[in-house]
Amino acid sequence: MNWEPLSKGVGTGKPLSYWSRDQIRGVWAATGSLKTVADCCRLNSVTAIQAAGSGHIGTSLSSLDIMVAVRRFLGGESFLDGDGLHKIFFSSKGHDAPAFYSVMHACGQLDDDDIFTLRRLGGLPGHPETVTPGVPTNTGSLGMGISKAKGFVKAQRLKNPALRQPVVVMLGDGELNEGQIWESMPGAVRDGYRELTAIVDANQIQSDTWVEGTLPMGDLRKRAEGAGWAFLECDGNDPEAVLAALTEAESLDSPVFLVATTVKGSGVPWMEAFPDNGEYYKFHSGALDPVLYAAAAKLLIAAVGGESPVVDSQSLPPTRPEFDPLTPRTRPESMLTLWERMLTEVMARNPQVIALDGDLSYDTGTHLARKEYSERYIQSGIAEQDMVSMAGTLALSGFAPIVHSFATFLTMRATEQIFNNATEYSPIIYMGFLAGLVPSAPGFSHQAVTDVGIMSTIPGMRVFEPSCPVDLAWSVEQALTYGGPSFIRMGGLTPLEGVPVTEGWATRRVGRDVALVASGPLLAQQAVGCATILEEKYGKSAAVFTMAELTVTPPPSAMDALQKFSHVFVLENHNPALAKFELLRQGLARPLGTKVTRVGLEGVPANGQAEEVLHHHGLDVESLAHAVMQSE
């Protein structure tokens, strides 16, 4: 190849490299190589993640040969000119969105500049959404893919009974943990959906470590054939092999379950490397260190040109922390790091505590407890309903289960199981992480804004949202000594400094004119910042309080303090619910007529970078200060 990729500056630092759509078409015309097209898309995927500052890199690289082969299968030789784009293909796992978008770009569905809008407000969502033209369905909530694909098949048949166009859905091998996958398969056979092919991107690594060490899926051939599906296998990093398997699948008289074996991080040797005893795969998500990005880009550019580059070994010594599979990544102090230490302390004091985790041991802080108390640690995989029901009978047996997952997965996917446990009046602690609007870059499939509404309606459920170490310790102690279920809502941000807490109530800033009441580190920090602006810019004195328990009226001393203000603003990092705003509105309106105003989320949250999303929802400090002044 006699051309170089283009580059574009993003913020500070060196420009990032990318292949334009015209260049990719030129590559295809010159080589006819699907693998080379996929390598062009690899560079663009890595660059999109680097520009966004976050994204799932390992699975994007593993899946790209499959995605390019599927597009070629659906669109024929002219697939890069847009042919066949009306046919249905989507990725159920969704966190490979950078790869999906890079292939959409190669096929003419996205412009060159779109590559740099990943995870930006109004740009390409962190997980695919139908707001992006050409995306067939929203994905990112795992396990739904085959069910969604069946809906597309049925719709095609209803619109044109003679039409038998292929519908292709890609799954992750970790995603196979979800029970809905296996529930969805028999119906496809019963209804004769031979148009349907499910491809598994079998890169063999889940969030932290190997699939076999997380939740082994057994003999996939027997499982698929037992449900009546045809079973095929291929090399998923050889697009020609994938194309041949898809062609064979089209000739069969049943839906096809195609396992495509891939390598996570494919195309970048040091992302591919992960030993059998590895515990922490470092390239599941997140942007790269600039040195690593430059090295990866060099490799991927050379691959397109058919070269074998030599990467400077001095810039990539084997001692780099990213290459250490046995040590977790370092991270700044946050509510999460507080919990990962506190959990081991809780388990040391109480031998009845059992920690359960849903394939998120690093992201929920259970990985330290996993090592220290392995006999009291249960890795449930991506199977939240199974995890919650297991916790129920552990509680009935006299143990104290603490259940861990992202708040949205835990509360939305396992609501029925949580309710069932609650009817048994047994103590269980549910720890919901990534709660609320931020982090907002992954999109609404990962933003928990309905969790408080759901959990506040569960009989006997106590709902907590701590803001600082003292809050967290108080909430955990309350939950451990309570005779029923508790939900502790965990934002992953930097905690506030610890202050005295009275029944979950704390004074963060003294003021005389208005009061701001918040919960959790995100909005508590915004409230403190707002109070500073009100005083410095408008001469208005604002008090700030935090409330760690959301569904119980604050103690009388707190209500007395709030009644001194003519106007109380309640900040809520969730959709409207039977929580602190309603409690304060009812409690303050009757005695003295204090005005209570809610400032919070409502509806589907926006996604993008934190600062732009907070501003969009009126929850940044400037917007909050403006709202206060407009209401006075």
N, C-alpha and C positions, 0 to 999 in steps of 0.2 A: 504494500500500500504506500502511496506517495503523498499522503496528506496527514495532517496532525489534527487532533480534536480541537474544538473551539474551547474558549475559556470565558468565564464570567466572574467578576468580582462580587462578593457578597459580604457586606459589612467590612470588618477589618480582616487583615491577614491576606494570604495569597489567593489569587483567583482560582476557581474550581474548574476542572476539565469536564467536557461533555461532548458526545457525538450528536450533531444535529440530525434531524430527520432526513434531510437530503443526503448527508454523509452515509447514514445507515442504508438508505436505498442504493447508494453507490457501492457499498460493501457487498450487498446482496447481488447486484448486477455483475460485479466483478468476480465474485467467488462462488455464488450459489450455495454458500455454506450457512446452514442454520446455526451451527455452533458459533460462527463468527458474528452473526447477528445477535445471538444471545450474549456474547462477550461485550458487544457495543452496549447492550442494555444493562449489563453488569456495571460498567463504568457509570452510566447514568443513574442507576439505582443508588450506588455508593455516594455519588455526588449529591443526589437529592437528599439523602439522609444527612450528609455533612452540612448542607445548606440549612436544613431544618434544625439541626442540633440534636436530633433524636430520630429513632425509627428502628425497625427490626431488620438487621443487616444479614445475619446468618441465613435465615429462611428465604430472604429475597434472592440471595446468591444461589442457594440450593435449587430453587424452583424455576429459574429462568429458562433453562433448556426445555423444561416441560411446557412452559407457557408459550415459548416461540413455536414449539412443535405443534401445540394445539391450534394456534393461529394459522399455521401453515396447513394443517389438516382441514380446518373449517373454511379457509379462504383460497386454497389452491396456490399455484405459483405466484399469483399476483397479490398475495395476502398483505404485502406492505403498502399496496395502493388502496386498501380499504375494503377489498372484496371479502364477503362473508362476515362483515362486522355485525350484521343483523342476527347472526346465529348466536346461540347462548353458550357462553363460557364465563365462569367466575370462580374465584377462590373462596372457599368456605372459611378457611382460617383467617383471612383478611389482614393479618399483620404482615403479610408479604406485599402490602399495597405498593411500596416503592417499585418492586418488580412489575407488578400488574400495570402501574402507570407508565413505566418505561416501555413496556410492550405496546400499550395504547399509543404512546408517543411515536414509536417506530411505525405503527400502522396508520398514522395520520389522524388519530383522534385527539391528540393533544399537541400544542405548540411547543417550540423549543423552550420558551420562557416559563412554561408551566412546570418544568422540572424543578425550578427554584421556588415554587409556591407550596411545596409539601408542608403540611402541618402549620399553615398560615391561615389566618382568618380570611375567608373568602377564596382560599386556594384549594389545593388537593387535600382532602381530609386524611387524617392519620390511619383510618381504616376506611375501606371503600364505602361510599354513599351514593345513592342515585341522584344526588344533586349534581354530580359530575356526569355530563352526557356520555353515554357509552358504558356506564357501570350498570349491570342488570339488576343488582339487588344489594342492599346493605349487608355487610358481613363484619365479622370481628367477634361476635358472640358465638363461641365455638359450638359445633355439633349440629348446626342447622342445615348444612349444605345439601345433603341428599334430599331432605324434605323439601327444600326450596326448589331443587332441580325437578322433583316430581311434579311440583306445581307448574313449572314451565312446560313440562312434557304434556300434562293434561290440558293446559291452555292452548298449546299448539294443535292438539287433536280436536278440541272443541271449535277452534277457528277454522280448521281445514282438516277434516277427517282423513284425507288422503296424504297429508303431510307427515313425513317421518324424518325431520331434520335432527341431527345429533344435538344432544344437550350434554355438555361436559362440565363437571365440577371437580375442583381440586381440593383435597383434604390434606391435613397434616397428620403425621403418624402419632404425634402426641394428642391431637384432636380426637383420635379414635378412642381415647379414654371416656369421652362423653357418651352416655347411654343413648341419646337421641339418634346417633349414627346407626346403632344396631336396631333400634325400634323402627327406623325408616325403611329398612331394606326389604322385609318380606312383602310389603304392599306393592313395591315396584315390580316384583315377580308376579304377584297375583294379577296385576293390571297389565302385564305384558309390555312393560316400558323398555323395550329393546333399544330405544334411541339413547338411553341414559348410560353414560360412562362416568364412573367416579375414579379419579386418579389420586393416589396417595403419594405425596412428596415425602418419601420415607428416608429422611435425613438422619434418623435414629437418635436425635438429641432433642430434649424438651427445653424448658426454660433454663434449667440449671445443669442438667446432666443427662445421661443416657436414658432412653425410653425404657430399656430393660431394667434399669435400676430405679425407675420411678413407678411405673405401673405396667408390667409386661402384658402384652396383648395376645400372647399365645400364637397358635397356628392360624394365621389370617386366611390361608387358603381354605381350611376346614370351616372357619367361621363364615366366610363369604359363600362358599358352595353349600353350606348347610342352610343358608337363607335362600338358596336357589339362584344365586348370581354366578355368572362365569367368572373365572379368576385367571388373570394374566399377570406376568411380571416382565420388567424390562430394566435396562440401565437408564435411570432418569436423568443422568448428566450427558447422555448421548441423544441429541434431539432426533437423529435419524431412527434410532431404536424406538423412541417414543412414538414417532410418526408411524412406524411399521406396526406397533402394537395397537394404535388407534384405528388403523386401517383394518386390522384383524378384528378388532372389537365391533366395527361397523357391520361385519358379515355374520355376526352371531345372533341368535334368536332370543337372547335374554340380556338384561342389564349386565354391565361388566364392571368388575372391581379390579382395577389395574394398579398394582404396587410398583412404583417407579423408585428404585433405590438410588439415592442421591447422597451427596456429602454436604453437610452444613458448611456454609462459607465457601462453596465451590468457586474456584478460580483464583483464590488467594491462599497460598500454601499454609501460611501461619494462622489463617482462620479455619482451615480444614483440620489442622492438627489438634487432636484431643485424645489423650490416652485412655485406656480401658478403666483406669482407676480415677479418672478425672471427676471432680466434684462441682466445679464452677466453670461452665463454658462462658467465656468473656465476650463473645461476639453475637449473643442472642439479640441484644438491643443496644441502642445508643450510638451516637456519632463517634468517630475515631479521633484519637489524638492526631493533630496535624501531621506529625511525622509519619504515622501509620497511614493516614489518608494519602499522602504523597507517594508512599511506597506501593500501596494498593493500586492507585491510579496508574503508576508506571507499569506495573504488571499487567493490568487489564488493557492498557493502550498497546502494549507490546503483543499481547495475545491476538488482538485484532489485526496487527500487521504481520502476524506469523513469526514473530521474533521470540527469542528466549532471553529476556533481560536478566541482568545481574543486579540485584538490589544491594545497596551498600550495607554490609553486615554490621558496620560500626554504628549505623543509625538504628539498627534493629537487633540489639544484643539479646540473647536468650533470657537474660535476667529481667527484661521488661515485665512489669506486673501483669500486663495483658496476656502474657504467655504462660503464666503460672496457673495450672488447672486445679491446684489444691488449696489456694488461698482466695478468699472473696475479694472483690474490688473494695477499695477504701471509699468512704462516702462521708459527707459532712454530717455534723450532729443534727438530728431530726427527731421527730416523734417516733419514727421507725427504729432508729438506733437506740433510743431510750428503751423501747420495748424489747429489742432483741437481748439486751442485758437484763432487763427486769424479768423477762420470762424465765430465764435460768434461775434467778433468785427465787421466784415464786415456786418453781418446781423443786428447788432445794429445800424450801421450808415446808412444802406440802406434798407428801408422797402420793397423794390421791390425784394430783393434777396430771392430766393426759393432754398432750399437744397434738392436734390434728392439722394437717396442711394440705392444700390442693395444688401441688406442683408449683409452689411459689415460696420455697423455703428461704431464699435470699430476700425476695421482695416483701415478705411478711415478717422477716426477722426470726424465723424458727430454726435457722440453720445452726445456730450455736447450741440450742437445746437438743437438736437432732444428734449432735456429737456427744453431749454430756449425759443425756438421758434417753439413749436409743430405745431402751425397753419401754419407755413411756411416750414414744413418738410414733405417730402413724402418718405415713405419706399416702394420701388417698389418690394422688394424680388429679387429672382434670375431670373430677367426678364429684361435684359439689353435693348432689342429692344423696349419694352413697355416704359421703363424709358426715353430713348432718344427721342422717338416720343412725349411723354408727354411734355418733356422739350421744344420741338419745338413749340408747340402751346401756352405754357406758355410765351415763348419769343415773339411770334406774338401778344400776348395779353398785352404786355407792361411790363412783369416781367423780372427778371434777373436770370434765372436758373443756378445753379451750380450742375453738374452731377458728381457723385462719384462712382467709382468701381476700381477693379484692372485693370491696363492698358491693359493687354492682353484681358480680357473679354470685356472691353468697346470698344476697337478699332477694334477687329477682329469680334466680334459677331454682333456689331451694326453699321458696316461701312455704309451699305446702308441707315440706318436711319440718321446717321450723315451727309452723303452727301445730303440727302433730305432736312434736316434742313438748310444746307449751301446754298442751292439754294433759300432759302427764305430770305437770307441776314439779318438774325436776330442774335443778340448777345447771345451766349451760352458759358459757360465755362465748359469744360470737364476736370475733375481731374482724372488722371490715376496713381494709386498707384502700388507699387512693380514693378516699371519700370526698365527694363534692366536686366543684367545678374544676379545680386544678389538682393534678396535672391535666391540662386541657388538650394537649397536642395529640394524644391517641384518638380522640373523638368520643362521641356520646356512648359508644358501646362500652367504654371504660370509665366514663364519668358517672359516679354514683350520685344522682340527684333525687331519686325516688326512694332511697333506702330508709330515710327517716319516716316518710309516710307509710311505708310498708311495715316497718318494725314497730311503729307507735300504735298500730292496730292489732298487733299480736297480744292476746290476753296475758297479762302479767309481765310483759316485757319492759325492762328499764333500758333507756337509751341514753348513752353518754357521748360527749364530744369534748375530750380534754384539750387544753391549750398549752400546758406546761408540765414539767416533771411532777410537780405537786398535784396538779389536776389528775394526771395519769395514775399516780400511785393511789390517790383517793378513789378514783373510779374503779380501779382493779380491786381494791379492798372491799368496796361496796358490792361489787359483782360476786366476789368470792364468798362473802358472808350472807348474800341474799339467797333466799330459798327458791328462786325461780330463774327465768332466763334473762340475760342481759346482752345488749349490743353496744360495743364500744367502737365508735366511729373514729377512724384514725386518718387524719391528714398527714402527708409525709413531709411537711415543711418544717423549717426551723422552729423549735418551741419557744414560747415566751419565757422570760425568767420566772422562776418559781416565787410565788407570793403566798401569804396565808390564805387558806381556803376554808370557808365555813359552809358545810353542807353543799359543796360544789360551787359556791358563789365566791368571787374574788373581785377586789377593786384594783384596776390596772392604772387608773389615772383619776385624780380628783378634779372635779369641776363644779360649776354652780348654775350654768344656764340650761344646758341640755344634757341628756344621757344617751350613750351608745351601749347597747348590750350585744355581745357576740359570743360565739362558741368556736373552739378549734383555732389552730394557729393562723390560718389564712385570714379569716375575717377579723380576728382579734388584732392582728398586725395592721390590717387596713383601718380598723377603728382607731387605733392609737395614732396612725399617720394622719387620719382625717382630723382628729382632735388637735393635733399640732397645727395643721393648716387653718382650722377654724380660729385658733387663738392668734396665730401670727398674721393671717391675712385679713380676718374679719373682726378680731377682737372679741370673739365669742368663746366662752369657757365651757368645755365639754368634758364630762366625766366618762370613763370607759369601765365597763364591768364585763366579766366573763361568767358564763353559766355552764358548768360542766355536765349537768344532767338536764336533758332537753324536755322531758315529758313529766316533770314534777315541778309544781310551783316553788319558787325559791323560798328560803327561810324568811320568817317575819321581819328580821332585821334588814334583809335585802329589799323587801317590799316597802318597808318604811323609808329606806334611803331613796328609792325610786320615786316615791310620792312627793318628794321635795322638788321634783322637776316638773315643769309644765308640759314638756315634750320628751318622750322616750323613743329612740329609734332602735328597732330590733333588726339585726343583721342575720340573715339565714342563708347558709351555704347549701341549700336544697330547695326543692319545690315545696309549695305550701303543704303543711302537715299539721297534725294535732300536737304541736310542739311549743317552743318557748314563746313565739309571738302570740299565739292564741291564749296561752296561760297568762302572759303579762297583760294582754289587752283586756281580758276578763277581770283579772285581779286589780288592775289599776283604774279601770273606768268607773267602777262602782263607788269607792270611797270618796275620791277627790276629783274625779273627772280628768285625770291626767291623759293627755293625748298620746296615743301609741301608734307609731307608723312602722310598717314592715318595709325593709329593703332586702330583696332576695331574689332568688331564681324562680322562674315560672315557665314551664314548657320544656322544649328540647334545648339543651345547652349548646352554645356555639363552641366550636373547637378551633384551635390555633395556639399561638404562643400565649403564655400566661398573661402578660401585660395587656395584649390587645383584646383578649377575651374578657378579662376583668373590666376593661373600659366599655366593651360592648354591652355588658350586663349592668353597667353603672355601679360596679363594686370596687373600682380603684379609688384611691384616696381623694383625688380631685373631684370625681363624680359624686362621691359620698358627701363631701363638703358642700358641693353645689346643691345636692338634694336637701341637705339640712337647711341651708340658707333660703332655698325656695319655699320650704314648708313653714318658715318662721314668719 
